[in-house]
Amino acid sequence: MTIKALGYIGVQSSNVDDWSSFATGLLGMQAVDSGGAVRTFRMDDRKQRLVVTGADNDGLGFLGWEVEDHAALEAMAARLDRHGVAVRRGTRALAVERRVADLIVFTDPNGHHVEIFHSPEIASDPFVPGRPISGFKTGPYGMGHAVLNVTNIDQAVPFYRDILGFSVTDYGLKPFPLYFFHVNGRHHSFAMVGSGKQSFHHFMVELHSLDDVGQGYDLAQLEDGRIAYTLGRHTNDHMTSFYAHTPSKFFVEYGWGAQVIDPQSWQPFETHDGPSLWGHERLYMAEEQRTRLREMRLDAARRGIRAPNPANCAWLDAAIAAE
């Protein structure tokens, strides 16, 4: 019944038309469906990965988590029911809309809409990116990752860890509690910030080439106010990325080069080095907040904190160590 990947994300937006140019022209996704108030996009051989639905409110619509098969889905539904979580079977119409064989739906302790599914539909035609890119790192690692602001992290952590079976990768406790979770070799497919508010902070897509990210950064800089975080590198997953403002008032992280972990041997730990080794200047923040985060980066530099190189394959690192 183990959840194995983040399969898809649904977004609510009052600017669905703007999403079409953003998702294809900047991110490089392929537009699939533009009927009515819904826009859907591909990233790989799946028929859809991102669903944008017209709404009065902007933010997260739903997160879709994938399990192996029907038996795993039934086991997860039974587990949620035993823990008192109200689970609904997705209708046939909803399964068709999500392009999956079957699914269940429920809400997490902070009111976020969650779906678990199995057997996504695979497209017969190849993925055609919206702009020239080498492609997205998906496959067994899923679509990418999602990060939520939550009002009650003390309820949310045991829900995702103990009921849904997510594993803690690492965590920080200051200035807000921040937990990163993995469900496969991706450093984190999910994270939560105990900021005291409920909102969608960002989702991340990872590219196969650093040049894809750099060229995207150039394109984003052509649009006034599009950049939210400048180019930088994270301390925990070693991702080199920038963040862009989306048409729905949250962020997308556009990155390359995150480490791949070994889920079987990984041990969670508390982080103390701040979120970024360098860069990631948060242009949307007040100067006081930016100064505090900048000082954390400069302190990491003074202490010689570096990401290992190569930093993207736990198996390779282990093989080299064995030699």
C-alpha positions as CSV (number, residue, x, y, z in Angstrom):
1,M,0.0,0.0,0.0
2,T,3.1,2.2,0.0
3,I,2.8,5.6,-1.8
4,K,5.5,5.6,-4.4
5,A,5.4,9.1,-6.0
6,L,3.7,12.5,-6.5
7,G,1.7,11.8,-9.6
8,Y,0.0,15.0,-10.3
9,I,-1.0,18.5,-9.0
10,G,-4.2,20.4,-9.4
11,V,-4.2,24.2,-9.2
12,Q,-7.1,26.7,-8.8
13,S,-6.6,29.9,-10.7
14,S,-8.4,33.1,-11.7
15,N,-6.0,33.4,-14.6
16,V,-6.2,30.1,-16.5
17,D,-5.2,31.6,-19.8
18,D,-2.0,33.0,-18.2
19,W,-1.1,29.5,-17.1
20,S,-1.0,28.3,-20.7
21,S,1.9,30.7,-21.6
22,F,3.6,30.2,-18.2
23,A,3.5,26.4,-18.2
24,T,4.6,26.1,-21.9
25,G,6.7,29.1,-22.6
26,L,8.7,29.2,-19.4
27,L,8.4,25.8,-17.8
28,G,8.5,23.9,-21.0
29,M,5.4,21.7,-20.4
30,Q,3.2,20.5,-23.2
31,A,-0.4,21.9,-23.3
32,V,-2.9,19.0,-23.7
33,D,-6.4,20.3,-23.0
34,S,-7.7,23.9,-23.1
35,G,-11.4,23.3,-23.0
36,G,-13.6,25.5,-20.9
37,A,-12.2,26.5,-17.6
38,V,-9.6,23.7,-17.4
39,R,-6.0,23.6,-18.7
40,T,-4.0,20.4,-18.5
41,F,-0.3,19.9,-19.2
42,R,2.2,17.0,-19.8
43,M,5.8,16.6,-18.6
44,D,6.5,13.1,-19.9
45,D,4.7,10.0,-21.1
46,R,1.8,10.5,-18.7
47,K,-1.3,12.0,-20.3
48,Q,-1.3,14.8,-17.7
49,R,0.7,16.0,-14.8
50,L,-0.6,19.5,-14.1
51,V,-4.3,20.4,-14.0
52,V,-5.3,24.1,-13.8
53,T,-9.0,24.8,-13.1
54,G,-10.6,28.2,-13.3
55,A,-11.8,29.5,-9.9
56,D,-12.4,32.6,-7.9
57,N,-9.6,31.6,-5.5
58,D,-5.9,31.0,-6.4
59,G,-3.9,28.2,-4.9
60,L,-3.7,24.4,-4.4
61,G,-6.6,22.4,-5.7
62,F,-5.4,18.9,-5.0
63,L,-2.3,16.6,-4.7
64,G,-2.4,13.2,-6.4
65,W,-0.2,10.5,-4.9
66,E,0.4,7.2,-6.7
67,V,0.3,3.7,-5.4
68,E,1.2,0.5,-7.2
69,D,-2.2,-1.1,-7.9
70,H,-5.8,-1.7,-6.9
71,A,-4.8,-3.8,-3.9
72,A,-2.5,-1.0,-2.6
73,L,-5.3,1.5,-3.1
74,E,-7.8,-0.6,-1.1
75,A,-5.2,-1.1,1.7
76,M,-4.6,2.6,1.9
77,A,-8.3,3.3,2.0
78,A,-8.7,0.8,4.9
79,R,-5.8,2.3,6.8
80,L,-7.2,5.8,6.5
81,D,-10.6,4.5,7.6
82,R,-9.1,2.8,10.7
83,H,-7.5,6.1,11.7
84,G,-10.9,7.9,11.5
85,V,-10.1,9.7,8.2
86,A,-13.3,10.3,6.1
87,V,-12.4,8.6,2.7
88,R,-14.5,8.8,-0.4
89,R,-14.2,6.7,-3.4
90,G,-13.6,8.7,-6.5
91,T,-16.4,8.6,-9.1
92,R,-15.8,7.0,-12.5
93,A,-16.2,10.5,-14.0
94,L,-13.4,11.8,-11.7
95,A,-11.1,8.9,-12.6
96,V,-11.6,9.7,-16.3
97,E,-10.9,13.4,-15.6
98,R,-7.7,12.5,-13.7
99,R,-6.7,10.0,-16.4
100,V,-6.3,7.1,-13.8
101,A,-7.9,3.7,-13.3
102,D,-9.2,4.5,-9.8
103,L,-8.7,6.8,-6.8
104,I,-9.8,7.8,-3.3
105,V,-10.1,11.3,-2.0
106,F,-9.9,12.9,1.5
107,T,-8.6,16.0,3.3
108,D,-5.5,16.2,5.5
109,P,-5.6,17.8,9.0
110,N,-5.1,21.3,7.6
111,G,-7.9,21.0,5.0
112,H,-5.8,20.3,1.9
113,H,-7.5,18.1,-0.7
114,V,-5.6,14.8,-1.2
115,E,-6.1,12.1,-3.8
116,I,-4.5,8.6,-4.0
117,F,-4.7,6.7,-7.3
118,H,-3.3,3.8,-9.3
119,S,-2.6,3.1,-12.9
120,P,-2.2,6.4,-14.7
121,E,-2.9,6.6,-18.4
122,I,0.1,6.6,-20.6
123,A,0.1,8.6,-23.8
124,S,0.7,6.9,-27.2
125,D,2.4,10.0,-28.7
126,P,5.8,11.3,-27.4
127,F,6.1,14.3,-25.1
128,V,6.6,17.6,-27.1
129,P,7.9,20.3,-24.8
130,G,6.5,23.8,-25.0
131,R,10.0,25.2,-25.5
132,P,13.3,23.4,-26.3
133,I,14.4,21.5,-23.2
134,S,16.1,18.2,-22.5
135,G,13.1,17.0,-20.5
136,F,11.9,16.6,-16.9
137,K,13.3,14.2,-14.3
138,T,10.2,12.2,-13.5
139,G,9.8,8.4,-13.9
140,P,10.2,6.6,-10.5
141,Y,10.7,10.0,-8.8
142,G,7.3,11.3,-9.8
143,M,6.3,14.8,-10.9
144,G,8.6,16.7,-8.5
145,H,7.8,18.0,-5.1
146,A,5.1,20.1,-3.3
147,V,5.5,22.4,-0.3
148,L,2.6,23.6,1.9
149,N,2.2,26.2,4.6
150,V,0.2,24.7,7.4
151,T,-1.5,26.0,10.4
152,N,-1.0,22.9,12.6
153,I,2.2,21.1,11.9
154,D,1.9,19.0,15.0
155,Q,-1.1,17.3,13.5
156,A,0.2,17.3,10.0
157,V,3.5,15.5,10.6
158,P,2.1,12.3,12.2
159,F,-0.7,12.2,9.6
160,Y,1.7,12.1,6.7
161,R,4.4,10.1,8.5
162,D,2.5,7.6,10.5
163,I,-0.8,7.2,8.5
164,L,0.3,7.8,4.9
165,G,3.7,6.3,5.4
166,F,5.9,9.2,4.2
167,S,9.5,9.2,5.6
168,V,11.2,12.2,7.1
169,T,14.3,13.2,5.2
170,D,15.4,16.1,7.3
171,Y,13.9,18.9,9.3
172,G,14.6,22.3,10.7
173,L,12.9,23.9,13.8
174,K,13.9,27.6,13.5
175,P,12.4,30.1,12.7
176,F,9.5,27.9,11.8
177,P,9.3,24.1,11.9
178,L,10.0,22.7,8.5
179,Y,9.8,19.0,7.6
180,F,10.9,17.3,4.3
181,F,9.5,13.9,3.4
182,H,10.5,11.3,0.8
183,V,8.5,8.5,-0.8
184,N,11.2,7.3,-3.2
185,G,14.8,8.3,-4.1
186,R,13.9,12.0,-4.6
187,H,15.3,13.9,-1.6
188,H,11.8,15.1,-0.9
189,S,8.5,14.8,-2.7
190,F,6.6,16.7,0.0
191,A,7.4,19.3,2.6
192,M,5.5,21.4,5.2
193,V,6.3,24.7,6.8
194,G,4.6,25.4,10.2
195,S,4.1,29.0,9.4
196,G,0.7,29.3,11.0
197,K,-1.1,29.9,7.7
198,Q,-2.7,27.5,5.2
199,S,-1.5,28.0,1.6
200,F,0.4,26.4,-1.3
201,H,4.0,27.6,-1.1
202,H,5.4,26.0,-4.3
203,F,5.8,23.0,-6.4
204,M,9.1,22.0,-8.0
205,V,10.0,20.5,-11.4
206,E,13.5,19.1,-12.0
207,L,15.1,19.3,-15.4
208,H,17.7,17.0,-17.0
209,S,20.1,19.8,-17.8
210,L,21.4,22.8,-15.9
211,D,21.3,24.7,-19.2
212,D,17.5,24.2,-19.3
213,V,17.3,26.0,-15.9
214,G,19.7,28.7,-17.0
215,Q,17.8,29.4,-20.2
216,G,14.6,29.4,-18.2
217,Y,16.1,31.9,-15.8
218,D,17.0,34.2,-18.8
219,L,13.4,34.0,-20.0
220,A,11.9,34.7,-16.6
221,Q,14.1,37.8,-16.2
222,L,12.5,39.2,-19.4
223,E,9.2,39.5,-17.5
224,D,9.0,42.2,-14.9
225,G,8.4,40.7,-11.4
226,R,8.5,37.0,-12.6
227,I,11.5,36.1,-10.5
228,A,10.7,35.4,-6.8
229,Y,14.0,33.8,-5.8
230,T,17.2,34.3,-7.7
231,L,19.3,31.4,-8.9
232,G,20.8,29.5,-6.0
233,R,21.6,26.1,-4.5
234,H,19.8,24.5,-1.5
235,T,21.7,23.0,1.4
236,N,19.6,19.9,1.9
237,D,18.7,18.5,-1.5
238,H,21.6,20.3,-3.3
239,M,19.2,21.5,-6.0
240,T,20.4,24.4,-8.2
241,S,17.2,26.4,-9.0
242,F,15.3,29.6,-9.2
243,Y,11.7,30.3,-8.2
244,A,9.1,32.0,-10.3
245,H,5.9,33.7,-9.4
246,T,3.0,31.8,-11.0
247,P,-0.3,33.2,-12.3
248,S,-1.9,31.8,-9.1
249,K,0.1,33.7,-6.5
250,F,2.4,30.8,-5.3
251,F,5.8,29.8,-6.6
252,V,7.3,27.2,-8.9
253,E,10.8,26.0,-8.3
254,Y,12.7,25.3,-11.5
255,G,15.8,23.2,-10.8
256,W,18.5,20.7,-11.6
257,G,21.0,18.4,-9.9
258,A,19.2,17.4,-6.7
259,Q,20.8,14.4,-4.9
260,V,19.1,11.0,-5.1
261,I,18.9,9.3,-1.7
262,D,18.7,5.6,-0.8
263,P,15.4,5.4,1.1
264,Q,16.3,2.1,2.7
265,S,19.4,3.4,4.5
266,W,18.6,7.1,4.9
267,Q,18.5,8.5,8.5
268,P,16.6,11.7,9.2
269,F,18.4,14.6,10.8
270,E,17.9,18.2,11.9
271,T,19.4,20.9,9.7
272,H,21.1,24.1,11.0
273,D,22.7,25.6,7.9
274,G,19.7,27.6,6.5
275,P,17.9,26.8,3.3
276,S,20.5,27.8,0.7
277,L,24.3,27.6,0.2
278,W,24.3,30.6,-2.1
279,G,21.8,32.7,-4.1
280,H,18.1,32.3,-3.7
281,E,17.7,35.9,-2.8
282,R,14.0,36.2,-2.0
283,L,13.1,39.3,-4.0
284,Y,9.5,39.5,-2.7
285,M,10.5,39.7,0.9
286,A,11.0,42.8,3.1
287,E,14.7,43.8,3.4
288,E,14.9,42.8,7.1
289,Q,13.9,39.2,6.2
290,R,16.2,39.1,3.2
291,T,19.1,40.3,5.3
292,R,18.6,37.5,7.9
293,L,18.5,34.8,5.2
294,R,21.5,36.4,3.4
295,E,23.5,36.3,6.6
296,M,22.7,32.6,7.0
297,R,24.2,32.0,3.5
298,L,27.3,34.0,4.3
299,D,27.8,32.1,7.5
300,A,27.6,28.8,5.6
301,A,30.2,30.2,3.2
302,R,32.5,31.3,6.1
303,R,32.3,27.8,7.5
304,G,33.1,26.2,4.2
305,I,29.8,24.3,3.8
306,R,29.7,22.6,0.4
307,A,27.5,20.1,-1.3
308,P,29.3,16.9,-2.2
309,N,30.3,16.5,-5.8
310,P,28.8,14.6,-7.6
311,A,25.6,15.1,-5.5
312,N,23.0,13.4,-7.6
313,C,23.3,9.6,-7.2
314,A,23.4,7.8,-3.8
315,W,24.1,4.5,-5.6
316,L,27.1,5.9,-7.3
317,D,28.4,7.5,-4.1
318,A,28.1,4.1,-2.4
319,A,29.8,2.3,-5.3
320,I,32.8,4.7,-5.2
321,A,33.1,4.4,-1.4
322,A,33.1,0.6,-1.8
323,E,36.0,0.8,-4.2
